[in-house]
Amino acid sequence: MSKSRHPYLTATLGDAALQLPPELAQPLEAAFAAANEAPSPITLRNCLYTIALGDAADGQPWSGPVNATGTATAAARRDRSAAGLVALLELYHANERVRVDGEENEDIGDGAREGLMLACRGLAEYVALQARVGS
């Protein structure tokens, strides 16, 4: 008897697992295998590895739709960039309110304001580029 290519899937579905196309069987097998592994300890190395795999803005692996290999990482990067852009714009907006109506000693100054604007432009350009590449 030969060893199954998808032992977890075969254990769950029996012979029906043999009828699944590879593009469906492989991710299901990986999910079953991951569910049966001991959780990784929270270390700097493990966190960096998880981040490099393409976590979304909420810190979790990308769970949205994916059409091809690698699109989950690209979608997660777009998601993080868009969330970062929103956060920077909220900070910039709050600073503008302080600059116009607040106390002078609460203003972050022209240099920091310029830095926020440049960061927003850079992230917006990246998101736009990734949206064109990803579509």
Contact map, one row per residue, 1 for C-alpha under 8 A:
111000000000000000000000000000000000000000000000000000000000000000000000000000000000000000000000000000000000000000000000000000000000000
111100000000000000000000000000000000000000000000000000000000000000000000000000000000000000000000000000000000000000000000000000000000000
111110100000000000000000000000000000000000000000000000000000000000000000000000000000000000000000000000000000000000000000000000000000000
011111100100000000000000000000000000000000000000000000000000000000000000000000000000000000000000000000000000000000000000000000000000000
001111100000000000000000000000000000000000000000000000000000000000000000000000000000000000000000000000000000000000000000000000000000000
000111111100000010000000110010000000000000000000000000000000000000000000000000000000000000000000000000000000000000000000000000000000000
001111111110000000000000000010000000000000000000000000000000000000000000000000000000000000000000000000000000000000000000000000000000000
000001111111000000000000000010011000000000000000000000000000000000000000000000000000000000000000000000000000000000000000000000000000000
000001111111110010000000100110010000000000000000000000000000000000000000000000000000000000000000000000000000000000000000000000000000000
000101111111111111000000000000000000000000000000000000000000000000000000000000000000000000000000000000000000000000000000000000000000000
000000111111110000000000000000000000000000000000000000000000000000000000000000000000000000000000000000000000000000000000000000000000000
000000011111110000000000000000000000000000000000000000000000000000000000000000000000000000000000000000000000000000000000000000000000000
000000001111111110000000000000000000000000000000000000000000000000000000000000000000000000000000000000000000000000000000000000000000000
000000001111111110000000000000000000000000000000000000000000000000000000000000000000000000000000000000000000000000000000000000000000000
000000000100111111100000000000000000000000000000000000000000000000000000000000000000000000000000000000000000000000000000000000000000000
000000000100111111110000000000000000000000000000000000000000000000000000000000000000000000000000000000000000000000000000000000000000000
000001001100111111110000100000000000000000000000000000000000000000000000000000000000000000000000000000000000000000000000000000000000000
000000000100001111110000000000000000000000000000000000000000000000000000000000000000000000000000000000000000000000000000000000000000000
000000000000001111111000000000000000000000000000000000000000000000000000000000000000000000000000000000000000000000000000000000000000000
000000000000000111111101100000000000000000000000000000000000000000000000000000000000000000000000000000000000000000000000000000000000000
000000000000000000111111100000000000000000000000000000000000000000000000000000000000000000000000000000000000000000000000000000000000000
000000000000000000011111110000000000000000000000000000000000000000000000000000000000000000000000000000000000000000000000000000000000000
000000000000000000001111111000000000000000000000000000000000000000000000000000000000000000000000000000000000000000000000000000000000000
000000000000000000011111111100000000000000000000000000000000000000000000000000000000000000000000000000000000000000000000000000000000000
000001001000000010011111111110000000000000000000000000000000000000000000000000000000000000000000000000000000000000000000000000000000000
000001000000000000000111111111000000000000000000000000000000000000000000000000000000000000000000000000000000000000000000000000000000000
000000000000000000000011111111100000000000000000000000000000000000000000000000000000000000000000000000000000000000000000000000000000000
000000001000000000000001111111110000000000000000000000000000000000000000000000000000000000000000000000000000000000000000000000000000000
000001111000000000000000111111111000000000000000000000000000000000000000000000000000000000000000000000000000000000000000000000000000000
000000000000000000000000011111111100000000000000000000000000000000000000000000000000000000000000000000000000000000000000000000000000000
000000000000000000000000001111111110000000000000000000000000000000000000000000000000000000000000000000000000000000000000000000000000000
000000011000000000000000000111111111000000000000000000000000000000000000000000000000000000000000000000000000000000000000000000000000000
000000010000000000000000000011111111100000000000000000000000000000000000000000000000000000000000000000000000000000000000000000000000000
000000000000000000000000000001111111100000000000000000000000000000000000000000000000000000000000000000000000000000000000000000000000000
000000000000000000000000000000111111100000000000000000000000000000000000000000000000000000000000000000000000000000000000000000000000000
000000000000000000000000000000011111110000000000000000000000000000000000000000000000000000000000000000000000000000000000000000000000000
000000000000000000000000000000001111111000000000000000000000000000000000000000000000000000000000000000000000000000000000000000000000000
000000000000000000000000000000000001111100000000000000000000000000000000000000000000000000000000000000000000000000000000000000000000000
000000000000000000000000000000000000111110000000000000000000000000000000000000000000000000000000000000000000000000000000000000000000000
000000000000000000000000000000000000011111000100000000000000000000000000000000000000000000000000000000000000000000000000000000000000000
000000000000000000000000000000000000001111100100000000000000000000000000000000000000000000000000000000000000000000000000000000000000000
000000000000000000000000000000000000000111110110000000000000000000000000000000000000000000000000000000000000000000000000000000000000000
000000000000000000000000000000000000000011111110000000000000000000000000000000000000000000000000000000000000000000000000000000000000000
000000000000000000000000000000000000000001111111000000000000000000000000000000000000000000000000000000000000000000000000000000000000000
000000000000000000000000000000000000000000111111100000000000000000000000000000000000000000000000000000000000000000000000000000000000000
000000000000000000000000000000000000000111111111110000000000000000000000000000000000000000000000000000000000000000000000000000000000000
000000000000000000000000000000000000000001111111111000000000000000000000000000000000000000000000000000000000000000000000000000000000000
000000000000000000000000000000000000000000011111111100000000000000000000000000000000000000000000000000000000000000000000000000000000000
000000000000000000000000000000000000000000001111111110000000000000000000000000000000000000000000000000000000000000000000000000000000000
000000000000000000000000000000000000000000000111111111100000100000000000000000000000000000000000000000000000000000000000000000000000000
000000000000000000000000000000000000000000000011111111100010000000000000000000000000000000000000000000000000000000000000000000000000000
000000000000000000000000000000000000000000000001111111100000000000000000000000000000000000000000000000000000000000000000000000000000000
000000000000000000000000000000000000000000000000111111100000100000000000100000000000000000000000000000000000000000000000000000000000000
000000000000000000000000000000000000000000000000011111110000110000000001110110000000000000000000000000000000000000000000000000000000000
000000000000000000000000000000000000000000000000011111111111110000000000100110000000000000000000000000000000000000000000000000000000000
000000000000000000000000000000000000000000000000000001111111110000000000001110110000000000000000000000000000000000000000000000000000000
000000000000000000000000000000000000000000000000000000111111000000000000000100111010000000000000000000000000000000000000000000000000000
000000000000000000000000000000000000000000000000000000111111000000000000000000000000000000000000000000000000000000000000000000000000000
000000000000000000000000000000000000000000000000001000111111100000000000000000000000000000000000000000000000000000000000000000000000000
000000000000000000000000000000000000000000000000000000111111110000000000000000000000000000000000000000000000000000000000000000000000000
000000000000000000000000000000000000000000000000010011110011111000000000000100000000000000000000000000000000000000000000000000000000000
000000000000000000000000000000000000000000000000000001110001111100000001101100000000000000000000000000000000000000000000000000000000000
000000000000000000000000000000000000000000000000000000000000111110000001000000000000000000000000000000000000000000000000000000000000000
000000000000000000000000000000000000000000000000000000000000011111000001000000000000000000000000000000000000000000000000000000000000000
000000000000000000000000000000000000000000000000000000000000001111100001000000000000000000000000000000000000000000000000000000000000000
000000000000000000000000000000000000000000000000000000000000000111111011000000000000000000000000000000000000000000000000000000000000000
000000000000000000000000000000000000000000000000000000000000000011111010000000000000000000000000000000000000000000000000000000000000000
000000000000000000000000000000000000000000000000000000000000000001111110000000000000000000000000000000000000000000000000000000000000000
000000000000000000000000000000000000000000000000000000000000000001111111000000000000000000000000000000000000000000000000000000000000000
000000000000000000000000000000000000000000000000000000000000000000011111110000000000000000000000000000000000000000000000000000000000000
000000000000000000000000000000000000000000000000000000000000000001111111111000000000000000000000000000000000000000000000000000000000010
000000000000000000000000000000000000000000000000000001000000011111001111111100000000000000000000000000000000000000000000000000000000000
000000000000000000000000000000000000000000000000000011100000010000000111111110000000000000000000000000000000000000000000000000000000000
000000000000000000000000000000000000000000000000000001000000000000000111111111000000000000000000000000000000000000000000000000000100010
000000000000000000000000000000000000000000000000000000010000010000000011111111100000000000000000000000000000000000000000000000000000010
000000000000000000000000000000000000000000000000000001111000110000000001111111110000000000000000000000000000000000000000000000000000000
000000000000000000000000000000000000000000000000000001110000000000000000111111111000000000000000000000000000000000000000000000000000000
000000000000000000000000000000000000000000000000000000000000000000000000011111111100000000000000000000000000000000000000000000100110000
000000000000000000000000000000000000000000000000000000011000000000000000001111111110000000000000000000000000000000000000000000000000000
000000000000000000000000000000000000000000000000000000011000000000000000000111111111000000000000000000000000000000000000000000000000000
000000000000000000000000000000000000000000000000000000001000000000000000000011111111100000000000000000000000000000000000001101100000000
000000000000000000000000000000000000000000000000000000000000000000000000000001111111110000000000000000000000000000000000001100100000000
000000000000000000000000000000000000000000000000000000001000000000000000000000111111111000000000000000000000000000000000000000000000000
000000000000000000000000000000000000000000000000000000000000000000000000000000011111111100000000000000000000000000000000001000000000000
000000000000000000000000000000000000000000000000000000000000000000000000000000001111111110000000000000000000000000000001001100000000000
000000000000000000000000000000000000000000000000000000000000000000000000000000000111111111000000000000000000000000000000000000000000000
000000000000000000000000000000000000000000000000000000000000000000000000000000000011111111100000000000000000000000000000000000000000000
000000000000000000000000000000000000000000000000000000000000000000000000000000000001111111110000000000000000000000010011000000000000000
000000000000000000000000000000000000000000000000000000000000000000000000000000000000111111111000000000000000000000010001000000000000000
000000000000000000000000000000000000000000000000000000000000000000000000000000000000011111111100000000000000000000000000000000000000000
000000000000000000000000000000000000000000000000000000000000000000000000000000000000001111111110000000000000000000000000000000000000000
000000000000000000000000000000000000000000000000000000000000000000000000000000000000000111111111000000000000000010011000000000000000000
000000000000000000000000000000000000000000000000000000000000000000000000000000000000000011111111100000000000000000000000000000000000000
000000000000000000000000000000000000000000000000000000000000000000000000000000000000000001111111110000000000000000000000000000000000000
000000000000000000000000000000000000000000000000000000000000000000000000000000000000000000111111111000000011000010000000000000000000000
000000000000000000000000000000000000000000000000000000000000000000000000000000000000000000011111111100000000000000000000000000000000000
000000000000000000000000000000000000000000000000000000000000000000000000000000000000000000001111111111000000000000000000000000000000000
000000000000000000000000000000000000000000000000000000000000000000000000000000000000000000000111111111110110000000000000000000000000000
000000000000000000000000000000000000000000000000000000000000000000000000000000000000000000000011111111110110000000000000000000000000000
000000000000000000000000000000000000000000000000000000000000000000000000000000000000000000000001111111000000000000000000000000000000000
000000000000000000000000000000000000000000000000000000000000000000000000000000000000000000000000111111100000000000000000000000000000000
000000000000000000000000000000000000000000000000000000000000000000000000000000000000000000000000111111110110000000000000000000000000000
000000000000000000000000000000000000000000000000000000000000000000000000000000000000000000000000011011111110000000000000000000000000000
000000000000000000000000000000000000000000000000000000000000000000000000000000000000000000000000011001111110000000000000000000000000000
000000000000000000000000000000000000000000000000000000000000000000000000000000000000000000000000000000111110000000000000000000000000000
000000000000000000000000000000000000000000000000000000000000000000000000000000000000000000000000011001111111000000000000000000000000000
000000000000000000000000000000000000000000000000000000000000000000000000000000000000000000000010011001111111100000000000000000000000000
000000000000000000000000000000000000000000000000000000000000000000000000000000000000000000000010000000000111110110000000000000000000000
000000000000000000000000000000000000000000000000000000000000000000000000000000000000000000000000000000000011111110000000000000000000000
000000000000000000000000000000000000000000000000000000000000000000000000000000000000000000000000000000000001111111000000000000000000000
000000000000000000000000000000000000000000000000000000000000000000000000000000000000000000000000000000000000111111100000000000000000000
000000000000000000000000000000000000000000000000000000000000000000000000000000000000000000000000000000000001111111110000000000000000000
000000000000000000000000000000000000000000000000000000000000000000000000000000000000000000010010000000000001111111111000000000000000000
000000000000000000000000000000000000000000000000000000000000000000000000000000000000000000000000000000000000011111111100000000000000000
000000000000000000000000000000000000000000000000000000000000000000000000000000000000000000000000000000000000001111111110000000000000000
000000000000000000000000000000000000000000000000000000000000000000000000000000000000000110010000000000000000000111111111000000000000000
000000000000000000000000000000000000000000000000000000000000000000000000000000000000000000010000000000000000000011111111100000000000000
000000000000000000000000000000000000000000000000000000000000000000000000000000000000000000000000000000000000000001111111110000000000000
000000000000000000000000000000000000000000000000000000000000000000000000000000000000000100000000000000000000000000111111111000000000000
000000000000000000000000000000000000000000000000000000000000000000000000000000000000100110000000000000000000000000011111111100000000000
000000000000000000000000000000000000000000000000000000000000000000000000000000000000000000000000000000000000000000001111111110000000000
000000000000000000000000000000000000000000000000000000000000000000000000000000000000000000000000000000000000000000000111111111000000000
000000000000000000000000000000000000000000000000000000000000000000000000000000001101100000000000000000000000000000000011111111100000000
000000000000000000000000000000000000000000000000000000000000000000000000000000001100100000000000000000000000000000000001111111110000000
000000000000000000000000000000000000000000000000000000000000000000000000000000000000000000000000000000000000000000000000111111111000000
000000000000000000000000000000000000000000000000000000000000000000000000000000001000000000000000000000000000000000000000011111111100000
000000000000000000000000000000000000000000000000000000000000000000000000000001001100000000000000000000000000000000000000001111111110000
000000000000000000000000000000000000000000000000000000000000000000000000000000000000000000000000000000000000000000000000000111111111000
000000000000000000000000000000000000000000000000000000000000000000000000000000000000000000000000000000000000000000000000000011111111100
000000000000000000000000000000000000000000000000000000000000000000000000010001000000000000000000000000000000000000000000000001111111110
000000000000000000000000000000000000000000000000000000000000000000000000000001000000000000000000000000000000000000000000000000111111111
000000000000000000000000000000000000000000000000000000000000000000000000000000000000000000000000000000000000000000000000000000011111111
000000000000000000000000000000000000000000000000000000000000000000000000000000000000000000000000000000000000000000000000000000001111111
000000000000000000000000000000000000000000000000000000000000000000000010011000000000000000000000000000000000000000000000000000000111111
000000000000000000000000000000000000000000000000000000000000000000000000000000000000000000000000000000000000000000000000000000000011111
